[in-house]
Amino acid sequence: MANANINQAPKGTQDILPEISHKWQYVEQMAAETAQIFGYEEIRVPTFEHTAVFTGSVGETTDIVQKEMYTFEDKGGHSLTLRPEATAGVVRSVIQHGLLNSALPQKVYYITTCFRRERPQAGRYREFRQFGVESFGSNDPSADAEIICLAQDLLTTLGINEVELLINSIGCAECRAKYLEALKEYFTQYKEQLDEDSRRRLDTNPMRILDSKIPETTQLVKGAPQTLDYLCSDCKEHFEGVKSRLDLLGINYRITPTLVRGLDYYTNTVFEFVSSKIGAQGTVCGGGRYNLLVERRGGKPTPALGFGMGLDRILLVMAQLNCDFPDPRTCDIYIGSVGDPAAKKAFYLASKLRGEGFAASFDLMSRSVKAQMKYANKIGAKFSMIIGEDELAKGQGLLKNMSTGEETQIPLDDSLQEHLYNSQIMAAMQELSDAVEGGADPLPPIFHG
């Protein structure tokens, strides 16, 4: 067994450091708010499930099940697996807790972590973070269009406009069976030209061949039968309904006959949002219908659909596009001190200010005054104040605006928060005045029609 450097994160994982964590918080907040606007409520499911939850949902022949799952046996002899995707666990949960017996549709969202042991590359990790939604109960084409619209609205909110929407229909169980037969007949003619994985898939699930990235196989895929030619009348009508609703909203899309997604539970509509900004791993969001999965997992027949959006890739695309992020919250006031009595007073005042909602810091390192002020600058403190013997004796200190250098004398008592609040208001008004004088628009975009 190879020796691991325990001071290095495991291969295929990443640390989210404080300097960028505010970007993650922003994306996650926008995802949650967008989902809630569409009527989705949060669900949280365990990090690991019984292995059969995934093998019976994702598909025994998929690369996820055969090559990528982190599976282990617990001390009770049960086979458990870290979730490689979230849908299967959510379906298990809604069945277990009888959510499908409540008013339909049941609409849930999640922000979670998934695990797949695959080759790490740009935008692809072994531990990755995902935002997703699942909707249970409706077979109406509007439900398909709604979740596509939800995904696009979030991408637009984040400033990701350079993406393309790909859509396709892989039909219901009946028309899909006919298509699989035609697909197997076609690829059998070229069996010797197929790569090893595709030859294996020819006997297990020929639709997976359409996902191949091997150049010789992709050339053969171009001449393969297309799913749309094998749809039954109901599936054709459903797909037309989805397209008409996307057209109604002016959402651009490209019909992509080779798009089948990588999981066996999909039926009918499948879609992806892809970006050219992150190389070969260009899919930032993918999903579709899985009308048979709930019943297969022991629930009552229930149409369902959803999508997953890789947040690691979203952040990567946003970096490539130089998307804007709100500034992280910084320290409102740093209270420095000289001597133990002053340090206790700084501790007391900071605690009081925090209780009023201010971000307050004080010296914890017994630094010199110069070092304390240097630290206040480093953490981006908006105001600072140094307390020493004189300030304690007078019961007053000088509140310094770190941007302008302006100092205001204020009392060192419980009214400090009021004075700090007023100082912040004055500073904000001055910034607004400076912006107007400089020709900047003082109003945010929402106020402009």
N, C-alpha and C positions, 0 to 999 in steps of 0.2 A: 504494500500500500504506500502510495506517494506521501511524503511528508508535506503537510499544509502549513503555510505561514499564518499563524493564528492572529497576526496583527494586520492581515489583509482581508478585506471582505471576500466571501466565497465567489468563485468565478460566475459571472452572469448576474451579479447583484450590484447595487449601487447604494451609496449613502446619500441621503437628502440632507445637506448641510444647512445651518442657519442662514447662510448668505443667499440661498435660493428657496428656502422653504416657504417664504411668503408667496412665491410664484405658484407653487403647488396648492397652497391654501386658496389662492384666488381662483385657480382653475376648478378646484373641487367645489368651492362656493358657487361659482357660476353654473356648474353642472347640476348641483342640487336645486338651485333656484329655478333653473330652466325646467327641470323635471317637475317641480312642484307647480309651476305655472300651467303645465299640461295635465295636472291632476294626479301625478304619481306621488306615492308615499314611500319613505325609506324602509328597506328590509335589510337585516343583517343575519347572515347564516354562518355556520362554523367554518373555520379554515380547512378542516379535513372532514371527509365523509367516508362512509363505507365504500370500498372500492367499486362495488357493483352499481352504485349510484352513477358513476361515470362510464363504466364499461357498458352498462345497459342503456345509456343515453347517447353518449358521444359516438359510440360505435366501436366494436371489437377490431375492425380492420383499419381504423384511422391511425395516422402516425402518432397522434396524441396518446392513444391507449397502448400502442405497440412499442413506442420508443421514448415517450417524453414524460410519463407520469412518475411522480415521486410517491412510491407505494411502500408501505412498511407494515409489519405485523406487530400489534401491541402485545402486552404481557398476557392478555386473555386469549391470544391466538386469532384475533380478528384482523382481517386485512383492511387497512385504512389508507387513504390517499389524500395528499395535499391537493386542493382543488386546482385543476388545470384550466377551468373556465367556470363561470358562475351560474349559468342557466340551470344545469342539472340539480345543483343544490337548492336553488330557489324553487324549482318544481317540486322537489322532495318536501320542502318546507310548506308550500301552500296546500299540498295534499295532506300532510301530517296534521296541520292545524285547521283543516276544514275551511280555508279561505274561499274555496270555490263554492261553498254553500251560502256565502254572503252575496250582497248585491254585485252584479257583474256590469261592466268589466272590473276585474281586480287589476290595478295598475301599480307596480312597485319599481323602485329604482335602488341602486346600490353603488357604493364606491368602495372597492375592495382590492385585495391582493390575490394574484393567481401565480401558479408555479408550473413551469414546463422545463424539462431538461433537454434543451435544444442548443444548437451552436450559437453563442452570443455574437451579435453584430450590431451595426448601427440601428437603434430603434427596437432592438429585440433583446430581451433579458430573460433569465431563468426565473427570476422573481419580478413580476411586473404588476403595475397598478391599473385598474380598469374601472371605468364608469359604465353602467349598463342599465337598461330598462327592460321590463317584461310586462306584457299585457295579456290577461287571460279572459276569455269569454266571447270575444267578438270575431266573427269571420267576415265582417264588412270591409271592403277595400279601403274605406276611410281610415280604418285602424292602421293599415299598412302605411298609408300616406301620412298619417299623424306622426308615427314614430320616425319616419324619414324626415319630416318637417322639424321634429324635436331635435334630431341630430344636427340638421343644417342650421337651425336657429342658434344652437350652442356654438358651433364652429364660427358662425358669423359674429356672435357676441365676443368671442375670443380674438377676433381679427383674422381668422383663417378663411380667406376667401379663395385662395388658389387651390381648390380641391375639385375633383370631378366625381359625380355620382354615377355609379354603374348599377344597372338593375337587370334582373332576369326572372323567369319563372321556371321552376323545375317540376311543377305539376304535383298532383295528388298521387297516392299510392298506385292507382290503376294506370294512369297515363305514364307514370314514371317507370313502371315495370316494362311497358312496351318500349320505352326509350332505352332502358338498360339493355334490353335484348338487341336492339338495333346497334347500340354502341359496341357491345361485345362482338357482334358479327363484323362490324367495320374494323375494329382494332385487331381481331384475330388474323385478318389478312396480312397484317404488318407485324405480327408477333415477334419475329426475329429482329426487327428494327427497333423494337421498344427497349427502353432501359430496364434494368432489373426490377426496380420498384413498380414500374408500370406493368410488367409482365405478371407480377404477383397480383396487382390490383385487377388485372383482366379477369381473374377468376373470383375475386372477392367483392370488388366494388369498382366497376369500370369507370364510373363517374369521376373517381379520384384521378384518373389519367389526365383529365382536362386541367388539373391543377399543376401538372408537371412543369418544371422550369428547365428541363433538359432540352437543348436546342433541337436535336433530331426529333424528339417526341412532340415538341410544340409545333413543328412543321406538319406532322401527321394530324395533330389536333385541328388544324385549319380546315381539313377536309372532312372532319367527323360530322355525324348527324347532329342537328341542333334541337335542344329541348323544346323550343317553341313550335316545332313541326309535329310534336307528338302530344300536345296538350289536348285534353278533352274539352268539350264545349263549356263546361262550368269553369274550368281553370283558365281558358281563354277569356271568358267574360270577366273573371276576377282580375286578371292581369290588365285587361283594358280599363277596368274600373280604377285600378291603382294609377295607371298612366294618366287617365283623364283628370284625376284629382291633383296630380302633380302639375299637369298642364294648367289647371285652374289657378294654381298659386304661382305660376311662372317659374317653377323649379326645373332647372335644366338637368337632363339625364342622358345617359347613353346606354341603349340596350346592348348587353354583352352576353351572347349565347353560351360562351364558355364559363361564365360565372356560376359556380355551384356551391361555393363555400366549403369549408373543410370538415364539417361535422355531419354525421348521418341523420340527425333528427330533423333537418330542414325539409320543408315542403313548400310548394307554391313560390311566393315572392322571396327572392334573395337580393341583397344589395350591399354595396360597399362605397365608402367615400375614400378616394385615393389621392395621394399627394406625390408630386415629383420631387419634393424637397428633401426626402430622406432615403434616396437610392432605391434599391430593390424592394425594401420593406416599406412599400408606399401606402399600405392600407392603414388608415387611422380609425376607421369605424366600419363594422360589418355586422349584418344581421339578417333577419327574415322571419318567415313563419315556421312553426313547428306544431302543426295541428294534431299530430298523432302522439306526441311525446307524453302528455299527461296521462292518456289512457294506457300507454305502454308501461308507465311507471305505477300503475295500479289505481289511478284516479278515474273519475267519470270522463267520458269523451268531452274534450274542451278545446276549442280552437285557441291558439296562442301565438304570440310573436314577440320579438325583442331585438336588441342589438347590444354589442359590447364596443366600447371605445377605449383604446389603449392610451392612458394618460401620459406614459413615458414618451410615446410617439407624438402626442399632442404638444408636449413641452418642447420636443425637438423641432417640430415644424414651426412653432411660434418663435423659437430662437432664429431659425433660418429666415423667417419673414420679418424679423425685428418687430414683433408685436409688442404693444404697450402693456405694461403691468402697473397696477397702482403701487405707489411707494409703500414699503413696509412700515408699520408703526414704529416710531422711535420714542426715545425718552422725552417726556414732557419737561421734566426738571431733574437736575442733578444737584443734590445737597451735599456739599463738601464740608469737612470739619477739621478743626485743629484741637487736639486734646480729648480726653475721655468724656468730660461733661458735654462738650459740643457734639461728640459722636453719638451720645445717647439722645441728644435733642434731634439730631439729624435722623436717627432711626425712628424716633417718635413721629416727627413731621412727615417722613416718607410713608410711614404706615397709615397715617391719617389721610394723606393725599390719595393713596391707593384705594382707600375705602370710598373716596369720592369719584373714582374712575380715572384718575390721572396715572400715567406711567411715570413712576418716581424711582430714582436710584440714589444710593448714598455710598460712601466709601466703606469697603469691606477689606481693604488691603493695607491699611495704615500707611497710605502714601503721603508724600509731601503735597503741599497745596499745588505746586506746579504740575506734579504728576496727576493729581486729581483733575485739574482743568484739562490736561491733555487727554485723559480718559473720557471726560465729559464730551469733548470734541469728537473722539473716536466713536462713541455710541450715538452721536447725532442728537445730543440733548438740545432742546429748543431754549431752555432757560437754565441758569445755574445760580447757586448761592453758596457762599462759604461762611460757615459759622465758627467763630472763635470766642475767646473770653470777652472781648468788647461787645460783640453782638449779643451774647448771652446776658451781659450786664444791662444793656440798653433794651433788650427784648425786641430788637429790630435787626434786619439784615438787608443787604443789597441784592435785589433780584436782577440778574443780568440777562438781557436778550442776546443769545449767542450769535445771532445773525447780524445785528446792528451794533452791538456793544453798549446799547443804552441800559442804564441802571436805574432802578426804582427802589426807594426805601419802603419796606413793608414789615408789618409786625410778625414776630415769631410765635404766633398763637393759632388757635383753631380757625381764625379767619383767613389763614394763609391761602386756603383753596379758593376763596372768593377773589382775593387779589390776583392769584395766578390765573384764574379764569378770565378776569377783566384784562389782564396783560396779554393773554392769548388772543382775545377779541381785538384788542388794539393792534397787535402785530398782524393779524389776518387782514384787518382793514387797511393797514399800511401797505401790505403786499398787493392787495386789490387795487389800491390807488396807484402804486408804482406800475402795475400791469396796464392800467388804463392810460397812464401818461406815456407808456412805451408803445401804445398802439395795439396792445393785445385785447382780445375779446374777453371780457370778464365773466361772461355767462357760459356755462357748460352747454354742450350740443343739444341737450334735451329741451332747452328753452327756445330753440330756433325751429320754426316750422319749415 
